[in-house]
Amino acid sequence: MTFISGYSLSEDYAGHLQRIGAFAIDLAILTAASAVIALAVEYLGADSDPVTLPLMSAFQLFMPWFYYAAMESSPRGATIGKMILGIRVADAEGYTPTFGRAALRAIPKCLPVLWPGYLAAVFTQHRQAFHDLIARTLVVRSER
């Protein structure tokens, strides 16, 4: 299954190393944020509260999903990692995706069991990973 875009990109697709680098930067940001939150909960002594622990676990589970969905549907269409490396997410017409499309795209990215879906970008014509195919998005170079 390959999504053929109506958006003429030719050589504007993000490179594999750019995508991996952006993912690594975003993963580092999310890991650091999660660690800070966990330390704050422990410091405040809330880790022994029977209500706080499940709430914090749920927050840490949904934090990456919301980060990707909110950032990729923002006017820049990119997470911090993508901004640093000069790439962005686009829909078939080259526009920033809606929050719903970005939220759908974020689901497989937040499930490590589906991370091998990144390999699809090596084999698809438009360098689309699994999460791009299901959300009908592309990752392209952005104008700096």
CORSULRA-V847250 format. One record per pair of residues at least 4 apart in sequence whose C-alpha atoms are under 6 Angstrom apart, sorted by the first residue. I is the first residue (numbers start at 1). J is the second residue. Records with the same first field share a line. If there is no record, write none. Layout:
I = J ; J
This chain:
5 = 92
6 = 92
7 = 92 ; 93 ; 94
12 = 140 ; 141
13 = 140
14 = 139 ; 140 ; 141
17 = 21
22 = 81 ; 82
23 = 27
25 = 81
26 = 81
27 = 31
39 = 43
41 = 46 ; 47
42 = 47
47 = 53
52 = 56
59 = 63
65 = 106
66 = 70
67 = 71
68 = 72 ; 106
69 = 102 ; 103 ; 106
71 = 78 ; 79
72 = 77 ; 78 ; 79
73 = 77 ; 97 ; 98 ; 99 ; 102
77 = 88 ; 89 ; 96
78 = 82 ; 83 ; 88
82 = 86 ; 87 ; 88
86 = 141 ; 142
87 = 140 ; 141 ; 142
88 = 139 ; 140 ; 142
89 = 138 ; 139
90 = 94 ; 95 ; 96 ; 97 ; 137 ; 138
91 = 95 ; 97 ; 137
97 = 101
99 = 103
101 = 135
105 = 131 ; 135
108 = 114 ; 131
117 = 129 ; 130
118 = 129
120 = 129
121 = 127 ; 128 ; 129
124 = 128
128 = 132
132 = 136 ; 137
